[in-house]
């Protein structure tokens, strides 16, 4: 089973239920799946292909969840980042 299959199923069964809420923003399953599909398409338009690794440095949020679903939607692999290492590296470059 693919990660995105659960999202598709939830959108079929409960399109108007709240899928994601973060602060004041909330999206139904129908809205969420459209946003994920749009991001997956944008990644493809940027030239990313099946099997490519994609990384995003961000705090947990609804937009980060969209990224987590959009990357495998297009057959790509989400690459995790160790944020503490990135922050240390950036501090070294700033000095």
Residue pairs with C-beta under 8 A, 6 or more apart in sequence:
2 72
3 69
3 72
4 36
4 69
4 72
4 73
7 29
7 32
7 33
7 36
7 69
8 33
10 17
10 19
10 29
11 19
11 29
11 30
11 32
11 33
14 29
15 28
15 29
15 30
16 28
16 29
16 30
17 28
17 29
18 26
18 27
18 28
19 27
19 28
19 29
19 31
19 32
20 26
20 27
20 32
20 62
20 65
21 27
21 62
22 61
22 62
22 63
25 62
27 35
27 62
32 66
35 66
36 66
36 69
36 70
36 73
37 70
37 73
39 66
39 67
39 70
40 70
40 71
40 73
40 74
41 74
43 54
43 70
43 71
43 74
43 76
44 74
48 54
48 74
48 76
49 75
49 76
50 74
50 75
50 76
51 75
51 76
51 77
52 76
52 77
53 76
53 77
53 78
53 79
54 67
54 71
54 76
54 77
54 78
54 79
55 78
55 79
55 80
55 81
56 64
56 67
56 78
56 81
57 81
57 83
57 86
58 64
58 67
67 78
68 78
71 77
71 78
72 78
